[in-house]
């Protein structure tokens, strides 16, 4: 076996060595990654010494951290994509339908009727979930006050 290859483990994934790195990384994996870059050295990547103890289990400093701002940004992007899809859905379903509910009757575009129904369902689920959360908080508060006595 050559230096830049690895033997796949279970599921076709490489198996880590005793120092936690993969064989391709230990034996010149950087050379394979840098092949397409101009001016990049083709030699093996420098290796760092293996440390033992509590610092060996800590994540590397170069690893990106998940921040609240990043999570909010991802949520905003996902919400915008869903909003765009919703607008397209409503615009494509403009056929008027007759809606009857509790004696009320009216003609509404199909897309809007489905949107109103889904929002109503979401509100009902949120109310039920909120009631359950309040119930669990009250039970937890009772359990805490019972332990203090």
C-alpha positions in Angstrom: 0.0 0.0 0.0 1.3 3.4 -0.9 1.7 6.3 1.6 -1.3 8.4 0.4 -3.9 5.6 0.6 -6.0 4.3 3.4 -7.8 1.1 4.1 -11.6 1.8 4.5 -13.2 0.6 7.7 -16.8 -0.2 8.3 -19.1 1.7 6.0 -16.3 2.8 3.7 -15.0 5.3 6.2 -11.3 5.5 7.0 -10.2 4.2 10.4 -8.4 6.6 12.7 -4.9 5.7 13.9 -3.7 5.6 17.5 -3.1 9.4 17.5 -6.6 10.1 16.3 -5.6 11.2 12.7 -6.5 9.2 9.6 -3.8 7.4 7.7 -4.2 9.6 4.6 -3.6 12.7 6.8 -0.6 11.1 8.5 1.1 10.0 5.3 0.9 13.0 3.0 -2.8 13.8 2.9 -1.9 17.5 2.5 0.0 16.7 -0.7 -3.1 15.2 -2.2 -5.3 18.1 -1.1 -2.8 20.7 -2.5 -2.2 19.0 -5.9 -4.5 21.4 -7.7 -3.0 24.6 -6.1 -0.2 26.4 -7.9 3.0 26.9 -5.9 1.9 24.5 -3.1 4.5 22.1 -1.8 4.0 18.5 -2.9 5.8 17.0 0.1 4.1 15.5 3.1 2.4 17.8 5.6 4.3 18.6 8.8 3.0 16.6 11.7 2.3 17.9 15.1 3.5 16.1 18.2 0.9 13.9 19.9 0.0 15.1 23.4 -1.5 13.1 26.1 -3.7 14.2 29.0 -6.7 16.5 29.2 -5.6 18.8 26.4 -5.5 15.9 23.9 -9.3 15.6 24.1 -10.1 19.3 23.6 -11.2 20.5 20.1 -8.7 22.2 17.8 -8.6 26.0 17.8 -9.1 26.1 14.1 -12.5 24.3 14.4 -15.4 26.8 13.8 -17.6 27.5 16.7 -21.4 27.6 16.5 -22.5 31.1 17.7 -25.9 32.5 18.4 -25.5 35.0 15.5 -24.7 32.1 13.1 -27.7 30.2 14.2 -30.0 33.3 13.9 -28.5 33.9 10.4 -29.2 30.4 9.3 -32.7 30.6 10.7 -33.4 33.8 8.8 -32.1 32.4 5.6 -34.3 29.3 6.0 -37.3 31.4 6.8 -36.7 33.5 3.7 -36.5 30.4 1.5 -39.7 29.1 3.0 -41.4 32.5 2.5 -40.4 32.6 -1.2 -41.8 29.0 -1.7 -45.0 30.0 0.1 -45.4 33.1 -2.1 -44.9 31.0 -5.2 -47.4 28.4 -3.9 -50.1 31.1 -3.3 -49.5 32.8 -6.7 -49.8 29.4 -8.5 -53.1 28.6 -6.7 -55.3 31.6 -7.5 -58.4 29.6 -8.4 -61.4 30.8 -6.3 -63.0 28.2 -4.1 -66.1 28.4 -2.0 -65.3 28.0 1.7 -68.0 27.4 4.3 -67.3 27.4 8.0 -69.7 27.7 11.0 -72.4 29.4 8.9 -70.0 31.7 7.1 -69.5 31.4 3.4 -67.1 33.1 1.0 -65.0 32.8 -2.1 -61.2 32.7 -1.3 -58.2 31.9 -3.5 -57.2 28.2 -3.0 -53.7 29.1 -2.0 -54.9 31.6 0.6 -57.4 29.1 2.0 -54.7 26.5 2.5 -52.4 29.0 4.0 -55.0 30.1 6.5 -55.8 26.5 7.4 -52.1 25.7 8.0 -51.5 28.8 10.1 -54.6 27.9 12.2 -53.2 24.4 12.7 -49.8 25.7 13.7 -51.4 28.1 16.2 -53.4 25.2 17.8 -50.2 23.1 18.0 -48.3 26.0 19.6 -51.1 26.5 22.2 -51.1 22.8 23.1 -47.3 22.8 23.3 -47.2 26.0 25.4 -49.8 24.5 27.8 -47.7 21.4 28.2 -44.5 23.4 28.8 -46.3 25.4 31.6 -47.5 22.1 33.1 -44.0 20.7 33.1 -42.6 23.9 34.6 -45.2 23.8 37.4 -44.4 20.2 38.2 -40.6 21.0 38.2 -41.2 24.0 40.6 -43.2 21.8 42.9 -40.5 19.1 42.9 -37.8 21.7 43.7 -39.8 23.2 46.6 -40.5 19.7 47.9 -36.8 18.9 47.9 -35.9 22.1 49.9 -38.2 21.1 52.8 
